[in-house]
Amino acid sequence: MKAYTEMTREELKEEFALMTKAYKRFQAMDLNLNMSRGKPCREQLDLSMGLMDALNSEEDLSCEDGTDCRNYGVLDGISEVKELMGDMMENNPNNIIIYGNSSLNIMYDTVSRAMTHGILGGTPWCKLDKVKFLCPVPGYDRHFAITEYFGIEMIPVPMTPEGPDMDMVERLVSEDEAIKGIWCVPKYSNPQGYSYSDETVRRFARLRPAATDFRIFWDNAYTIHHLYEDRQDHLIEILAECKRAGHPDMVYKFASTSKITFPGSGISALATSHNNLEDIRKQLAVQTIGHDKVNQLRHVRFFGDISGMIRHMTKHAAILRPKFEAVEEIFERDLGGLGIAEWTKPAGGYFISFEGMPGTARRIVDKARKAGVVLTKAGATWPYGKDPLDSNIRIAPSYPPLEDLRTAAELFTVCVRYISIKKILENMDAEEKAAAQN
């Protein structure tokens, strides 16, 4: 089939009639499918049921150093889990603090602490006239929600397959001391699945920000979330690179087991410099006496070491890979060559980024919802929920069963074609009207 943009009005109307009939067939199926978030499916959660057996009432719940995990204490995490998370994050255990189940919680706390108490003795951000953050787009909506909640101005920075537009990042941070941070998902990014190139990571480490309290918020959420054993992305380790560049304090690195074991009952971690750790511990000592050490011990006993964690992730990949490939296959079959859409083909992570014609994303999402498939809200991948082109949609293949996912993907392509034809016809009408007026 030739591209829609090359079709005559009559050809488009014929195609529109076919899409209308196809859409009605999906409506008659009374679907109720949800692809709005990157949630692990039931089969993935079942992989971690051994966690429930890793400890029992007969177990010795003491650490290797004799610490009783049932009691108070150990503010920044037991040594065994710091070693496990350190191996996962590629960081020295001495540079890590272990938290509860949510890395998003750590990120919120980190911004909140900077707002109320500043960073390393700096002026609290709440006392400044203006605070700004750079936001690679498309990006993670929950990152943007944190900075919006604190009234921080968000500046979009375009993403490329190599990472954020570093020319823009370097220029902005060097010129404006009100820019205090940047959100990053450096590996299998949310939603495009891009991984930062070596050059991008090195340029991050060598930034010369005008603000002495500028920080890179490095959310390495998908650090070991590969889809393929023979095609895996690798990152230069950012803390080591920052130290090498003479900027050891410039980065906060976050990770968790949320999509490794149980999202609601995992463990999370922050890796950063010695100076930053000391600064954070002052607040943490007031906030808590320590996080769930029993759960930390449970994870160590379940995995044993990083090798056990990697083996576990190959099981996740075996479940996820067919889902990603099914979506990509259907998109290529139903949308390829039509000239109305592009999409990413990630080697890991949890999302596919879909780019439709400008002015169609909201209508596509709404059309799918009316036929029983809930997608991520259009605009969610931009600060303030406002995609200026109204073109990007985040596709989350993980949660539905494979056959339901195929149905949802096929319905989605019908909606894309239906709305795109309407948009092209509207553009034709507008062009003809403008020509007649001239």
N, C-alpha and C positions, 0 to 999 in steps of 0.2 A: 504494500500500500504506500502511496506517495504521501509526503508530508502534508499536514492539514493546511499549512500556510501557502501551499502551492495549489490547493483545490479551488475550484470555482464555487460560487455561492450555491449552485444546484447540487454539486457533489457534497458539499458540507451539510446541506439540508437532508440529503439521503443518509449520510452517516449519522446525523443527529437523530433521525427516526429510528435507526438501528439501535443506538445507545439508549434511547427512550424505552424501547421494548426490553432491552437487556436489564435496564434498571428496574423496571416493573417486575421482572422475574425474580430479582433479588428481594424486592419488597415483599413479594408473596412468600418468601422463605421464612419470614418472621424471625430474623436474626437477632441475636443479643451477644455481640462480641466486643471485647474491650482491648484495644491496642494503645491505650493512652500513656502508659508508663512502662519503664523497663523492668518489670517484675520477673523474677525467676518463676518458672512454671512448677507445677506440683512434682514432676519427675526430677527436676533439679533439686528441690527441697528434700526429696526422698534420699538423695545422695548423701546427705549429712545426718541421717537418722542415727548413725553410729555415735554421734555426739551424746545422745541420750544414754548410751551405755558406757561411755568413756569413764564415767565416775558413778559410784553407787555408795550406799551407806557403809559398806565394808571397806571402802578405799581409804588409803592414807592420803589425806588432803593437804599434805605438807609439800612445800617446794624443796628443791635440792639444797637450799641453804637453811632449811628447817622452819621457814615461815609457815604458819598455819593459815591457809587461805580462807578459813571460815571466819577469821577475826579481823579486827581493824588493822589499818596500816598499809604500808607500801604505796605511797602516794602516786608514783609514776609507773607502776606495773611490775609484775614479778619478772625476774631475770630470764626465765625460760621463754616467756612469751615475747619479751623484748628481742631476744635472739631470733625467734621465729619470724616476727614481723620485720626485724632488721634484714633478714635474708630475703624476705619478700620485697621489701622496699629498696634493697641494695644500700643500706645504711648501717653504720656502726650502732649497736644497741645502746651505747652510751649517749647517742644523740636522739634518743626516742623517748617519748612519753606515751604510755598506753591509756586509752580512755574507755568509754562504754561502747555501745553498739554502733554509734552514728558518727561518721566523720563530718557530716553536715553540722552536727552539734559543735564540733571543735571549731569549724570555720566561723560559725555564729559567735562563739565565745571569743575567738581571736579578734574579730571585728569589734565586738562589744567592748573588749578590754582596751583596744586602741582608742575607741570613742571616749571612754570614761577616764582612762589613766595614761593614755599615750603609750609609746613604744620606746623602751630603753631610756626613760627619763625625758622623752620628748613631750611637747604640748599635747594634751588630750585633744583628739580630733573634734570633739564636741565644742571646744572653745575656739575653733578656727572659723573664719568667715565662710570658707568653702572647702569641701572635701570631694575629690573625684576619684573614680575608678575606671580603668580601661576594661572593656568587655569584648573579647573576641566573639564575632558573630558569623553564623549561627552559634549559639552557646547553650549553656545549661540554665534552665529557668530558675532553679532553686538557688544558684549563685546570685542571680540578678535579684531574686526576692530578698536576700539578706541585705544587700547594699541599698535596695530601695527602702526597706524597712527602717534603716538608720538615716534616711534622707541624704544618702551619698549620690552625687551626680554621676551617671554612668555614660561613658563615651564608647560607642561601638567602634571596634577595630576589625576590618575584614579578615576572615580566615582564608588561608590558601592550603593546598595539599602539603606544604612544608611547615605549616603553623601560622600564627598571626603575622600580619604585615609588619615586619620588624622595622622597616624604614619609618613607618608611621609611629610605632611604639617608641623607638629611640628618639624621634623628634619630639613627641609629646612629653615624655617623662623628663627630658632634658630642659624643656622650656617652661614647664608649669609645676611649681612646687606644691600646688594643691592636689596634684595627682599622687595618691598615696598607695595605690596598689593595682594589680591586674589579676583577673581570674584566668586560670589556665587548666585545661584538661589535656595534658600533653601526650597521652598515649590513647589511641582509639577514641578520639575526642567525641564528646556528646554535642551534636548528633551526627557529625559527618564521618566519624571513624578514622580521622586523620591522625598521624603521629608526627610530632615535631622532628624536623631534620637535625642532624648534628650541628649544622651552621646556626640554626634557630636557637638551639639550647645554648650554644657558646655566646651568641649575641645577647641572650637574656642575661647570662652571667656577667657580661661586660657592659651592662647598662650603666649610664652615668646620670642617675636621676637628680633632679633639682632638690627633691625632698630627701632629707637624710633618713626619714622614717618610712621611705617607700619600701613595700614588700611585694614579692611575687607569691601569690597564693596558688601553689602547685598541687592541684587535686589529681593525684595519680590513681584514680579510682579503678582503672582497668589494667593495672600493671602486669598481671599474669593472665588476663582474660583473652587468650588467643583462640581463634576458631580453627586454625590449621597448625599441625605440627611442623610442616615444611615451609610455612610462609608466615613468619612472625616478625613484627616490628620490634625494634630495640631502641632504647633511649640512652643518651649520655646522662650520667647521674648528675643532677643539678646542684646538689649541695657541694659535691667535690669540685665541680666546675666553678661554682661561685667562690669557693675558698681559693682555688687556683688563680682566679682573677682578682683576688684581693677584696672580695665582697662577701665574707662568710655569713653575715647576718641578713642578707637580702631576701632570703627565701624561707617560706613555711611550706613544708611538704606533708600532704595528707593522704591517708589510705585506710582501708578497712576490709573486713571479711564479709561485708554485706551481701555480695553476690558470689561468695565462696561457700559459706555455710548458711546460716539462717539470717536473713536481712534484719529481722527484729531482735536477734539475740546473738549478734556477732561481737567483734571487738574492733576498735579503731585506734589509729595511732597518728602522732605528729612527730615528724623529724625536722630538726632545725639546728642552728648553731648553739654552742655553749652559752653565749650571752643571751640569746633569745630564750633558751630553756630556763635559765635562772630567772629571767623576767616573768615568764609564764608561771613558774612554780610558786611565785609570791601570791598570785591570784588563786591558783589551784589549791593551795594549802588552806585558803579561807573557804573555798567553794565545796571541798570534799575531803574526807579522810582517806579516800581511795576508792577506785572503781571495783567492779565485780571480779575478785581474784579467783573465785571458784570457776567462773566462766573462762577466765584466762587459762587456768590449769586444764580445764576440759578441752580447750582447743589444742593445747600442747600435747595432751595425751592422745587425742584423736588423730592428729597429723604426724606426730613424732618429730618431724623436721620438715625443711622446705621441700625435700624430695617427695614426701607424702602429700604435701599441698599441691605440688605440680601434677602428681598422678591424679589427684582429685579433680584438678581443673581439666584434664583430658576427658574426663567423664562428662563434665559440663559441656565441653566443646562438641562431643558426640551428639548431644541433645540439641544444641543451638545451631550447629552448622547446617543441618538439613533445612531448618527454618529460614535462615538467611538466604540460602541458595534457592529455596522455593520462591521467596519474594522477588529475588533478583531475576529468576527465570521468567516469572509471570510479568514483571515489569518490562523485560526485554521483548517478550512475545507480544504483549498487548500495546506497548507504548513505543518500542524501538522504531526509529526512523520517522516518527510522526512530527518531529520538530517541536513538540510541546512540553517536553520534560527531560530532566536529567536526574540522576541519583548516584549516590556513592556505593562502592562495593568494598566495605571494610574487611580487614583480615582479623578483626577482634572487636571487643567491646559489646555494646548492646543495642546500637541504633544504626539506621540507614537514614541519610539526609536526602529528602526529596525536594527538588526545585521545579516548580511548575511555571506556567506563564505568569507574568506580573498581573496582579489583580484577581487571582483565582484561588489562592490557598484557603481563605475563609469560606468561600462558596463550596469548594471541594469537601472540606471537613464537615460542613453543615449538611451537604447532600448525602455523605456517607452515614452521618448520624441518623438521618431520617430513614435510612434503610437498615439500621440496627448495628452499625459498626462505629464505635467511639474511638476517635483518634486524638492525639495530643492537640490541644487547642492551637489553631493557627496564630502565629505571632509569639508563641511561648518561647521561641528560641532567640528572641530579641529583648533587650532591656525595655521595661515598662509594657511588655507584650505588644509592641508596635513594630512589626516588620514593614519597613517603608515601601517595599515592593509587593508585599502581600503574596509571596511566592513560595516560602519555605514551609515544609511540613516534616516533622520528625516521625519516622516509622519505627515502631518498637515490636519486633517479631517474637520476642521471647515467651510471652505468657500464654497465648492461645495454643491448643493442640494443633498439630501440623495440618490436619485436614480443615479445621476451622480457619487456620491462618491462610490457607490457599483460597478459601472462599472469600475471606476478608480482603485479600490482595486483589482478587479478581473484581470484586465490587469496587474497590478503590480505583482500579484502572478505568472502569466504566464511568465512575464519577469524574475522573480526570478528563476523559475524552468528552463527556457530556458538557462539562463546564467550559472546557477549552474551546469547543466549537461555538458555544454561545458567545464567549469572549471575542473570538475572531469575527463572528457575524456582527457583533456590536461595533467592533473596530471598523469593519467595512461600512456599516451604516454611518458612523461618525465621519469617515473619510469622504463618503459620497455627499453627505450634508455640507461639509466644509467646502468641497469642490463646487457644489451648486451655489453656495453663498458667494464664492469668488467669481 
